[in-house]
């Protein structure tokens, strides 16, 4: 039987360097949803395989 693969952990130290590409505001980490949240832009950026995808086309509206 195949066990589910555990996703690589997001390195929280990246939050110090990352900002929202639209608003330039700081981001919040949502560990449960594996997203970075930009409250000022109303967007959530996905984290895939431990890597944040900071593309506006990939973000979902909050």
Secondary structure as GFF3:
##gff-version 3
##sequence-region A 1 62
A	DSSP	three_ten_helix	12	16	.	.	.	ID=ss1
A	DSSP	beta_strand	28	30	.	.	.	ID=ss2
A	DSSP	beta_strand	35	38	.	.	.	ID=ss3
A	DSSP	beta_strand	43	48	.	.	.	ID=ss4
A	DSSP	beta_strand	51	52	.	.	.	ID=ss5
A	DSSP	three_ten_helix	56	58	.	.	.	ID=ss6
A	DSSP	beta_strand	60	61	.	.	.	ID=ss7
###
